[in-house]
Amino acid sequence: MYRYDEFDHTIVRERVVQFREQVGRRLAGEITEDEFKPLRLMNGLYLQLHAYMLRVAIPYGTLSSRQMRTLAHIARAYDKGYGHFTTRQNIQYNWPKLVDVPDLLDELAKVEMHALQTSGNCIRNITADPYAGVAADEIEDPRIYAEIIRQWSTLHPEFTFLPRKFKIALTGTDTDRAAVKLHDIGIAIIRDENGAVGFRIDVGGGQGRTPIIAETIRDFLPKQDLLPYLEAILRVYNMLGRRDNIYKARIKILVQSEGLERFTELVEEEFTHLKGGAVELPQAELDRIRAYFAAPRYETLDNGSKELESARQADEEFAAWVKTNVDTHKQPGYAIVNISLKPVGGIPGDASAEEMEAVADLADRYSFGEIRVTHEQNLTLPSVQQSELFSLWLGLKIHGLATANIGHAGDIIACPGLDYCNLANARSIPVAQAISRKFENIRRQHDIGRLTINISGCINACGHHHVGNIGLLGVEKNGEEFYQITLGGRADENAEIGRVVGPAFSYDDVPGAVETVVETYLQQREDNDESFVDAYARLGATPFKDALYATR
């Protein structure tokens, strides 16, 4: 894992000291809330419906066990005993007291964590594939380049006040687990026809009020040109992006208004002035960063553990968990383990202090002390010996962390919604809990197969409803909560925006409506191997719409 250098330490330490003084002035009444707002937002501190909320950055979703224990301590000491993992691979605390926030940030700084650029019109937390460095089909580890981008973008003087917030994601495989097509800039590590490694650059993706799939602006970009090319894109956006209308300020709107061809011309022209200059990535610096992401000391093992096979045969519940929560590792004899933060009836993405400490302990014992956060609001242990999977599962089960629903109907993505957020129109959490209970039978979830259900409490789409196979958008009508249903969305390498099927459903009717959609799929699918999203692509909306509105 990357270790902060003297510059990182200095930046974070000085920011804590600076913010402590700003908080003191606010508490003393020397500055108003309006004057304090831009200062707190630069430090990841929001004012929500009931209290302040602090968003902490987890760059490219990678945590050490030591850092996780600190997050647990903060949850217990400064919040109500839990934290909320988000779709940006961050963690949010919903109840910190303003007077305590400087101390909280100081404790984060001691374990090389911070809340810089988790808010505001700047380059936000850089996200990446949670399987980075261990995926069997990976070309190169995207965390290396994510860290380089993090260093380049942190407090970048030219991009501190962009027209709007800016999000970048990276993947190193053809299988997209980072939703790169849904970002302002998506970066995929690829090989050209000669086998050289470089990047495909996608621009202009995003959700919210105007959901758009990113378009490819460069089919192949050499490694050394990464930062100059990103800087060229950001410069064009900074110069031409709209600042007069918050709803039309994202780069996706600029790409659409200029047209991809013209936007590409502008970027390429700007790139000619930057290529070969001071921002170009030197090989020595690339090698220095890569050294921080060296593989752990794996044991020499064969694939196919006898202990694993024996446990799968003996325990049906364990076998079901392996089927959904365990994935293929590049190193023989090892596995990637996904930990669901979606127990039946639970709040998606929430983890208690005790659960965080348990994960940290299990990471130390089974996964070289390393943990990943996924954009689906779950956790991953990246490197577990296959022979130890049963023992790990027993440890997870003790703490209620062994739900076998990754990628299935119970693995619901949801924003905090109207329970916390002052932008929301409707609740997300209780709807997610009710739907989760509808599908509490794990065997039924496995019979249904892979299915994503995403819920947003407002049009800002923090719950990624646009790209759920089944998406739910909360809307308000005459003081009541209703939910619009979209079908056919997906956030993978074949990203699609879901389509609205018809009039919205009331709060009480939503769980039943989702079950109707699923039952219609089960009746209409060609065989058990046809996924929901494939069946929808074949059938279209008509059978689902007919079933949903038959009695309305």
Residue pairs with C-beta under 8 A, 6 or more apart in sequence:
1 62
1 64
1 292
1 293
1 370
2 59
2 62
2 143
2 147
2 289
2 292
2 293
3 112
3 292
4 12
4 112
8 112
8 151
9 109
9 112
11 116
11 154
11 155
12 109
12 112
12 114
12 116
13 109
15 43
15 105
15 114
15 116
16 102
16 105
16 106
16 109
19 39
19 40
19 43
19 101
19 102
19 105
20 102
22 31
22 36
22 39
22 40
23 98
23 99
23 101
23 102
25 31
25 36
26 33
26 36
26 98
27 98
27 99
33 47
37 47
38 120
40 46
40 47
40 52
41 119
41 120
42 116
42 119
42 120
43 101
43 105
43 115
43 116
43 119
44 54
44 55
44 56
44 57
44 115
44 116
44 117
44 118
44 119
45 52
45 53
45 54
45 55
45 98
45 101
45 115
45 119
46 52
46 53
46 54
46 55
46 119
47 53
47 422
48 94
48 420
48 421
48 422
49 418
49 419
49 420
49 421
49 422
50 95
50 420
51 94
51 95
51 96
51 97
52 95
52 96
52 97
52 98
52 101
53 92
53 93
53 94
53 96
53 420
54 92
54 93
54 96
54 101
54 104
54 115
55 86
55 90
55 91
55 92
55 115
55 118
55 119
56 71
56 90
56 91
56 92
56 93
56 108
56 113
56 114
56 115
56 118
57 90
57 113
57 114
57 115
57 116
57 117
57 118
57 125
58 89
58 90
58 91
58 113
58 125
58 373
59 125
59 126
59 146
59 147
59 150
60 89
60 126
60 127
60 128
60 132
60 142
60 143
60 146
60 147
60 150
60 170
61 89
61 127
61 128
61 130
61 372
61 373
61 374
61 375
62 132
62 143
62 370
62 371
62 372
62 373
63 71
63 370
63 371
63 372
63 373
64 111
64 369
64 370
64 371
65 360
65 361
65 363
65 364
65 369
65 370
65 371
66 111
66 360
66 369
67 111
67 112
67 113
68 356
68 357
68 359
68 360
68 363
68 371
69 356
69 357
69 360
70 107
70 108
70 110
70 111
70 113
71 83
71 91
71 113
71 356
72 353
72 354
72 356
72 357
72 360
73 107
73 353
74 83
74 93
74 104
74 107
74 108
75 81
75 82
75 83
75 93
75 352
75 353
75 356
76 353
78 93
78 96
78 97
78 100
78 103
78 104
79 93
79 94
79 95
79 96
80 94
80 95
81 352
81 353
82 350
82 351
82 352
82 353
83 91
83 92
83 93
83 350
83 351
83 356
84 91
84 92
84 93
84 94
84 347
84 349
84 350
84 351
84 416
85 91
85 341
85 349
85 350
85 351
85 373
85 377
85 378
85 379
86 92
86 349
86 377
86 462
87 375
87 376
87 377
87 413
87 415
87 462
87 463
87 464
88 124
88 125
88 127
88 167
88 375
89 125
89 127
89 128
89 130
89 373
89 374
89 375
90 118
90 125
90 373
91 373
92 416
93 104
94 416
94 420
96 104
105 114
105 115
108 114
108 115
116 154
116 155
117 123
117 124
117 125
117 153
117 154
117 155
118 124
118 125
119 165
120 160
120 165
121 161
121 162
121 163
121 164
121 165
121 166
122 153
122 159
122 160
122 161
122 162
122 165
122 166
123 149
123 153
123 156
123 159
123 162
123 166
123 167
123 168
123 234
124 165
124 166
124 167
124 168
126 146
126 147
126 149
126 150
126 153
126 168
126 169
126 170
127 146
127 167
127 168
127 169
127 170
127 178
127 183
127 375
128 142
128 143
128 146
128 169
128 170
128 171
128 178
129 135
129 142
129 170
129 171
129 172
129 173
129 176
129 177
129 178
130 177
130 372
130 373
130 374
130 375
130 380
130 382
131 138
131 173
131 177
131 327
131 336
131 372
131 380
131 382
132 138
132 141
132 142
132 143
132 146
132 172
132 372
133 141
133 143
133 293
133 295
133 382
134 329
134 330
134 331
134 334
134 336
134 382
134 383
135 172
135 173
135 175
135 330
135 336
136 328
136 329
136 330
137 173
137 174
137 175
138 172
138 173
138 189
138 330
139 172
139 173
139 189
139 190
139 191
139 197
140 172
140 189
140 197
141 172
141 290
141 293
142 170
142 171
142 172
142 178
142 187
142 189
143 293
144 286
144 289
144 290
144 293
145 170
145 187
145 189
145 199
145 226
146 170
147 289
147 292
147 293
148 226
148 227
148 281
148 285
148 286
148 289
149 168
149 170
149 226
149 227
149 230
152 227
152 230
152 279
153 159
153 168
158 231
158 234
158 235
158 238
159 166
159 234
159 238
162 234
162 237
162 238
162 241
163 237
163 238
163 241
163 242
163 243
163 249
163 250
164 241
164 246
164 249
164 250
164 251
165 250
166 184
166 185
166 234
166 237
166 251
167 183
167 184
167 185
167 206
168 183
168 184
168 185
168 186
168 187
168 230
169 178
169 179
169 180
169 182
169 183
169 185
169 186
169 187
170 178
170 180
170 186
170 187
170 188
170 189
171 177
171 178
171 180
171 186
171 187
171 188
171 189
172 188
172 189
173 189
174 493
175 492
175 493
176 188
176 491
176 492
176 493
176 495
177 374
177 375
177 492
178 186
178 375
179 186
179 375
179 464
179 467
179 491
179 492
179 495
180 186
180 187
180 188
180 202
180 205
180 214
181 202
181 205
181 213
181 214
181 491
181 493
181 495
182 205
182 206
182 207
182 213
182 214
182 464
182 467
182 491
182 495
183 202
183 205
183 206
183 214
184 203
184 204
184 205
184 206
184 214
184 250
184 251
184 252
185 201
185 202
185 203
185 214
185 230
185 233
186 201
186 202
186 203
186 205
186 214
187 199
187 200
187 201
187 202
187 226
188 199
188 200
188 202
189 197
189 198
189 199
190 197
190 198
190 199
190 200
190 220
191 197
191 198
192 198
192 220
196 222
197 223
198 220
198 221
198 222
198 223
199 218
199 220
199 221
199 223
199 226
200 216
200 218
200 219
200 220
200 221
201 216
201 217
201 218
201 221
201 229
201 233
202 214
202 215
202 216
202 217
203 214
203 215
203 216
203 217
203 233
203 251
203 255
203 263
203 267
204 212
204 214
204 215
204 251
204 252
204 254
204 255
204 256
204 260
204 263
205 212
205 213
205 214
205 252
205 495
206 212
206 214
206 250
206 251
206 252
207 461
207 464
207 465
207 466
207 467
208 250
208 459
208 460
208 461
209 247
209 459
209 460
210 247
210 250
210 252
210 253
211 461
211 466
211 467
211 497
212 252
212 256
212 497
213 495
213 496
213 497
214 252
215 255
215 260
217 233
217 260
217 263
217 264
217 267
218 229
221 229
223 281
223 286
224 280
224 281
224 282
224 283
225 271
225 275
225 280
225 281
226 281
227 279
227 280
227 281
228 271
228 274
228 275
228 276
228 277
228 279
228 280
229 267
229 271
229 274
231 274
231 279
232 267
232 268
232 270
232 271
232 274
233 251
233 267
235 270
236 254
236 263
236 266
236 267
236 270
237 251
237 254
240 254
240 258
240 266
241 249
241 250
241 251
241 253
241 254
242 248
242 249
242 253
242 254
243 249
254 263
255 263
258 266
274 280
295 331
296 368
296 370
296 383
298 331
298 333
298 334
298 383
299 333
299 385
300 333
301 331
301 332
301 333
301 334
301 385
301 386
301 387
302 332
302 333
303 332
303 333
303 386
304 386
305 333
305 385
305 386
305 387
305 389
306 387
307 386
307 387
307 388
307 390
308 322
308 386
308 387
308 389
308 390
311 318
311 389
311 390
312 318
312 319
312 322
313 319
315 390
317 404
318 390
318 393
320 404
320 442
320 443
320 446
321 393
321 402
321 404
322 389
322 393
323 404
323 446
324 404
324 405
324 406
324 407
324 408
324 446
325 337
325 338
325 339
325 340
325 404
325 406
326 335
326 336
326 337
326 338
326 389
327 335
327 336
327 337
327 338
328 335
328 336
329 335
329 336
329 383
331 383
333 385
333 386
333 387
334 383
334 384
334 385
334 386
335 384
335 385
335 386
335 389
336 380
336 381
336 382
336 383
336 384
337 366
337 367
337 380
337 381
337 384
337 389
337 392
338 374
338 378
338 379
338 380
338 406
339 359
339 378
339 379
339 380
339 381
339 396
339 401
340 378
340 401
340 402
340 403
340 404
340 405
340 406
340 410
340 411
341 348
341 349
341 350
341 351
341 377
341 378
341 379
341 401
342 348
342 377
342 378
342 403
342 405
342 410
342 411
342 412
342 436
343 400
343 401
343 403
344 403
344 410
344 436
344 437
344 440
345 433
345 436
345 437
345 440
346 433
346 436
347 414
347 429
347 432
347 433
348 377
348 412
348 413
348 414
348 429
348 432
349 377
349 378
349 413
349 414
351 359
351 379
354 399
355 399
355 400
355 401
358 395
358 396
358 398
358 399
358 401
359 371
359 379
359 381
359 401
360 371
361 395
362 381
362 392
362 395
362 396
363 369
363 370
363 371
363 381
365 392
365 395
366 381
366 384
366 385
366 388
366 391
366 392
367 381
367 382
367 383
367 384
368 383
370 381
370 382
370 383
371 379
371 380
371 381
372 379
372 380
372 381
372 382
373 379
373 380
374 380
376 406
376 411
376 413
377 413
377 414
378 406
378 411
381 392
384 392
393 402
396 402
403 410
403 442
404 442
404 446
405 411
405 442
405 445
407 450
407 451
407 452
408 439
408 445
408 446
408 448
408 449
408 450
408 451
409 435
409 439
409 445
409 448
409 451
409 453
409 518
410 436
410 439
410 440
410 442
410 445
411 452
411 453
412 432
412 435
412 436
412 453
412 454
412 455
413 452
413 453
413 454
413 455
413 463
413 464
413 468
414 428
414 429
414 431
414 432
414 454
414 455
414 456
414 463
415 421
415 424
415 428
415 455
415 456
415 457
415 462
415 463
416 424
416 428
416 429
416 457
416 462
417 424
417 426
417 427
417 428
417 429
417 431
417 455
417 456
417 457
417 458
417 463
417 474
418 424
418 425
418 426
418 427
418 428
418 457
418 474
418 481
419 427
419 428
419 429
419 430
421 457
421 458
421 462
423 458
423 460
424 457
424 458
424 474
425 457
425 458
425 459
425 474
425 475
425 476
425 481
426 457
426 458
426 474
426 475
426 476
426 481
426 482
426 483
426 507
427 457
427 474
427 481
427 507
428 455
428 456
428 457
428 463
428 474
431 455
431 472
431 474
431 483
431 507
431 510
431 511
432 455
434 510
434 511
435 453
435 510
435 511
435 514
437 511
438 511
438 512
438 514
438 515
439 445
439 448
439 515
439 518
447 522
447 528
448 518
448 521
448 522
448 532
449 528
449 531
449 532
450 531
450 532
451 469
451 470
451 518
451 531
451 532
452 467
452 468
452 469
452 470
452 489
452 490
452 491
453 468
453 469
453 470
453 471
453 472
453 514
454 463
454 464
454 465
454 466
454 467
454 468
454 470
454 471
454 472
454 489
455 463
455 465
455 468
455 471
455 472
455 474
455 483
456 462
456 463
456 464
456 465
456 471
456 472
456 473
456 474
457 463
457 474
458 473
458 474
459 473
461 473
463 472
464 471
464 491
465 471
465 472
465 473
465 486
465 489
465 498
466 486
466 489
466 497
466 498
467 489
467 490
467 491
467 495
467 496
467 497
467 498
468 486
468 489
468 498
469 487
469 488
469 489
469 490
469 498
469 532
469 533
469 536
470 485
470 486
470 487
470 498
470 514
470 517
470 518
470 532
471 485
471 486
471 487
471 489
471 498
472 483
472 484
472 485
472 486
472 510
472 514
473 483
473 484
473 486
474 481
474 482
474 483
475 481
475 482
475 483
475 484
475 504
476 482
477 504
480 506
480 507
481 506
481 507
482 504
482 505
482 506
482 507
483 504
483 505
483 506
483 507
483 510
483 513
484 500
484 504
485 500
485 501
485 502
485 504
485 505
485 513
485 514
485 517
485 548
486 497
486 498
486 499
486 500
486 501
487 498
487 499
487 501
487 517
487 536
487 541
487 544
488 496
488 498
488 499
488 533
488 536
488 537
488 541
489 496
489 497
489 498
490 496
490 533
496 533
499 541
501 541
501 544
501 545
501 548
502 545
502 548
502 549
503 549
503 552
505 513
513 548
516 547
516 548
517 544
517 547
517 548
518 532
519 547
520 543
520 544
520 547
521 532
521 535
521 536
521 544
524 535
524 539
524 543
525 532
525 535
526 535
526 538
530 538
536 544
